[in-house]
């Protein structure tokens, strides 16, 4: 590899131009042959799960006053037999909001092993049931208890969805476009947040807030129906079912004119066809010999039927524990750098300083986050996962410091600029990349457990920020808490630079961590 780069550097200008033309041709070939209409449709249907996460996160934000009877309306019973609103104090409303988080944690912890054992597709179908039941209970809630239970059930579906959907995306996306498609998870979360706020803005009166909550249940029903036309992950199918069927699925996803042999050979034992089946029979016959001569992790590459690594076993396994630490750290950085202080409490922070209607400010910030996420989605493939994360953390830390200064010294213009750049920096790397890493830092048998630990850390840190930001902000004084976020950003920048390896362009987890192939 070093010799190739040396020769490329010493080549003349014409050679360089030919290389660039070849590279451009390769990109066009990839887009033409690898990204089919069916793949795009498949991505849109499956990413409705992350959309639901974002939607539920923001659904109570805009219509809060109407829901809590704070807009001078009484909790009288309407024609529907349901109260016009549900009286709640700040503590009770905080409970309704935050109960979504432990539900999400439960879903995140459960989804990884279910996705490994029963498949990605069945697990995604199950999440839609939680969205339908939870959304229906929220919309028809006669009192706070039913609303709280509905939010908890919706959280289970959301937590499971943002575990299994990134795994599915990574396994069906073309190898050269995994980073771009991986950004779809965060993009759809942002779209969900924006859509919930827009619907809430236009339905912020009377009993129409119930329509805002019912919309999530309707989307869940639509996704369940749409998933009947979806296919299982070919990589999971190759590991657990017929390799012939896996090839058929991959060809359907890529299009009949695409060359899929390179992807098939990248599967564990992936020679495909009859040779693969003969290999499976041989491996089963020699199973005891393999167990004696190889470690558990090395046999996973030879035995496509190897069971998934459990959530607790993965913490101590020499091939996986470093990856778990890396993914968990990046997920913690995603929340502890403070993005949800703006997403959840932005109306309080911005409205006081900028003297503008809080709802409009929230929508603008969400729109900026979405646009930046879309524009920056190719970055992880172009400059790498690790540089994207480091740029993101550095930008958030810097702008958190500026935001703190602007709040303390009451500089509205600086506050507005710092807030927008703070959110935009999040979208560069910390938004999309953490959802990609779990499937690239470990082998397929450990993806589910690693993703579950990562999302568990993410949900816990989300809960900590959402619960304690207003308390700390009040105790420390306005704006000073953003210096705490700056400190977190500095610590995570150093840890990621030291611990987390680059995954872009690496064949598998062994190459990522510099190990020899486990079949050697």
LINJO-V467467 format. One record per pair of residues at least 12 apart in sequence whose C-alpha atoms are under 7 Angstrom apart, sorted by sequence separation. I is the first residue (numbers start at 1). J is the second residue. D is the distance in Angstrom with one decimal. If there is no record, write none. Layout:
((I,J,D) (I,J,D))
This chain:
((75,87,6.9) (138,150,5.1) (169,181,6.9) (170,182,6.6) (200,212,6.2) (234,246,4.5) (347,359,6.7) (403,415,5.3) (438,450,6.1) (137,150,5.0) (138,151,6.7) (169,182,6.5) (199,212,6.4) (234,247,7.0) (438,451,5.6) (347,361,6.9) (135,150,6.5) (234,249,5.9) (347,362,6.2) (403,418,5.4) (69,85,5.5) (134,150,4.2) (166,182,6.6) (234,250,5.7) (346,362,6.4) (402,418,6.1) (403,419,6.6) (68,85,6.1) (69,86,6.4) (134,151,6.1) (67,85,5.0) (68,86,5.3) (69,87,5.6) (231,249,7.0) (66,85,6.6) (67,86,5.8) (68,87,4.8) (134,153,5.0) (135,154,6.7) (166,185,6.6) (399,418,5.1) (68,88,5.3) (134,154,4.7) (283,303,6.7) (399,421,6.6) (400,422,6.6) (130,153,5.8) (131,154,5.1) (399,422,5.3) (130,154,5.6) (130,156,6.8) (131,157,5.9) (396,422,5.0) (130,157,5.0) (395,422,6.7) (128,157,6.8) (243,272,6.3) (244,273,6.2) (396,425,5.6) (127,157,4.5) (243,273,6.9) (395,425,5.2) (396,426,6.5) (235,267,6.7) (269,301,6.3) (127,160,6.6) (268,301,5.0) (269,302,5.8) (392,425,4.9) (127,161,6.4) (268,302,6.6) (392,426,5.5) (268,304,6.3) (392,428,5.5) (124,161,6.5) (392,429,5.1) (392,430,6.0) (388,428,6.3) (389,429,4.5) (388,429,4.7) (389,430,5.5) (120,164,6.2) (120,168,6.3) (385,433,6.4) (99,148,6.8) (103,152,4.7) (107,156,4.3) (111,160,5.0) (115,164,6.5) (103,153,6.3) (106,156,6.0) (107,157,6.2) (100,151,5.3) (104,155,4.3) (108,159,4.5) (112,163,6.6) (96,148,5.0) (99,151,6.5) (100,152,4.8) (103,155,4.4) (104,156,4.6) (107,159,4.6) (108,160,4.7) (111,163,6.5) (112,164,6.7) (372,424,5.8) (376,428,5.6) (99,152,5.5) (103,156,4.5) (104,157,7.0) (107,160,4.4) (111,164,6.6) (100,154,7.0) (101,155,6.3) (104,158,5.9) (105,159,6.0) (369,423,5.9) (373,427,4.7) (96,151,7.0) (100,155,4.6) (104,159,3.8) (108,163,5.9) (365,420,6.5) (369,424,5.6) (372,427,5.9) (373,428,6.4) (368,424,6.8) (86,143,6.1) (353,410,6.9) (86,144,6.7) (354,412,5.6) (369,427,6.2) (83,142,6.2) (337,396,6.8) (353,412,5.5) (82,142,5.6) (172,233,6.3) (171,233,6.3) (440,503,6.3) (171,235,6.2) (240,304,6.7) (168,233,6.2) (239,304,4.6) (240,305,5.6) (239,305,5.8) (443,509,5.9) (442,509,5.1) (440,508,6.9) (441,509,5.1) (440,509,6.1) (408,478,6.4) (139,210,4.7) (407,478,6.7) (408,479,5.7) (441,512,6.8) (139,211,6.8) (407,479,5.1) (139,213,5.1) (138,213,6.1) (139,214,5.0) (404,479,4.4) (404,480,5.6) (135,213,5.9) (136,214,5.9) (404,482,5.1) (135,214,5.4) (403,482,6.9) (404,483,6.3) (135,216,5.6) (136,217,5.9) (401,482,6.0) (135,217,4.3) (400,482,5.2) (401,483,5.5) (400,483,6.7) (133,217,6.9) (339,423,6.6) (131,216,6.7) (132,217,4.0) (400,485,6.5) (401,486,5.9) (131,217,5.5) (132,218,6.8) (400,486,5.8) (132,220,5.3) (397,485,6.7) (398,486,6.8) (131,220,5.3) (132,221,6.2) (397,486,4.3) (128,220,4.9) (397,489,5.0) (128,221,6.7) (397,490,6.8) (128,223,6.7) (394,489,6.9) (128,224,5.8) (334,430,5.3) (393,489,5.7) (334,431,6.9) (125,224,5.8) (394,493,7.0) (393,493,6.2) (125,227,6.8) (331,434,6.1) (390,493,6.0) (330,434,6.2) (53,158,4.8) (52,158,6.3) (327,434,6.9) (50,158,6.8) (49,158,6.5) (121,231,6.9) (327,437,6.5) (50,161,6.2) (121,232,5.3) (327,438,6.3) (49,161,5.1) (50,162,5.6) (120,232,6.5) (49,162,6.9) (120,233,6.6) (386,502,5.5) (119,236,6.8) (385,502,6.2) (47,165,6.6) (323,441,5.6) (384,502,6.8) (385,503,6.7) (46,165,6.5) (323,442,6.6) (385,504,6.3) (384,504,5.5) (84,206,6.6) (320,442,6.4) (84,207,5.6) (331,454,6.0) (335,458,6.8) (381,504,6.6) (328,453,6.8) (332,457,6.2) (336,461,6.6) (340,465,7.0) (324,450,5.7) (328,454,4.5) (331,457,6.6) (332,458,5.7) (335,461,6.0) (327,454,5.8) (331,458,5.3) (335,462,5.9) (341,469,6.8) (328,457,6.1) (332,461,6.3) (50,185,5.9) (54,189,4.3) (58,193,5.4) (62,197,6.0) (53,189,6.2) (54,190,6.1) (57,193,6.8) (309,445,5.9) (51,188,4.7) (55,192,4.2) (59,196,5.2) (63,200,5.7) (308,445,4.6) (309,446,5.3) (47,185,6.4) (50,188,5.8) (51,189,4.6) (54,192,4.4) (55,193,4.8) (58,196,6.0) (59,197,6.6) (62,200,5.5) (66,204,6.6) (307,445,7.0) (308,446,6.2) (311,449,4.8) (50,189,5.2) (54,193,4.6) (58,197,6.5) (62,201,6.2) (66,205,6.2) (310,449,6.1) (34,174,6.0) (51,191,6.5) (52,192,6.2) (55,195,6.9) (309,449,6.8) (47,188,6.5) (51,192,4.5) (55,196,5.2) (63,204,5.2) (67,209,6.8) (63,209,6.4) (338,485,5.8) (337,485,5.0) (336,485,6.7) (337,488,6.0) (336,488,6.6) (337,489,5.5) (59,212,6.9) (59,213,6.8) (333,492,6.2) (52,216,6.8) (197,363,6.6) (194,363,6.4) (194,366,5.8) (194,367,6.6) (326,499,6.8) (326,500,5.5) (48,223,6.9) (190,366,6.8) (45,223,6.4) (190,369,7.0) (191,370,6.6) (190,370,5.4) (45,226,6.6) (45,227,6.9) (187,370,6.2) (187,373,6.1) (187,374,6.6) (42,230,6.4) (116,308,6.2) (183,377,5.5) (180,377,5.1) (180,378,5.0) (179,378,6.7) (179,380,5.5) (180,381,6.8) (179,381,5.2) (39,253,5.4) (38,253,6.1) (36,253,6.7) (36,254,5.7) (301,519,6.6) (35,254,6.2) (36,255,5.9) (34,254,5.0) (298,518,4.5) (33,254,6.9) (298,519,5.7) (33,257,6.9) (34,258,6.4) (33,258,5.3) (186,431,5.8) (186,432,5.1) (185,432,6.7) (183,432,4.6) (182,432,6.6) (183,433,6.9) (182,435,6.9) (182,436,5.7) (166,435,5.9) (170,439,6.8) (166,436,6.6) (167,439,6.3) (163,451,6.0) (163,452,6.4) (163,455,6.8) (62,359,6.5) (116,448,6.1) (115,448,6.8) (113,448,5.8) (112,448,3.8) (113,449,6.4) (112,449,5.4) (112,451,6.6) (112,452,5.4) (111,452,7.0) (109,452,4.9) (108,452,5.4) (109,453,6.9) (108,455,5.9) (109,456,6.3) (108,456,6.1) (105,456,5.5) (105,459,5.6) (104,459,6.8) (101,459,6.1) (101,463,6.1) (98,463,6.9))
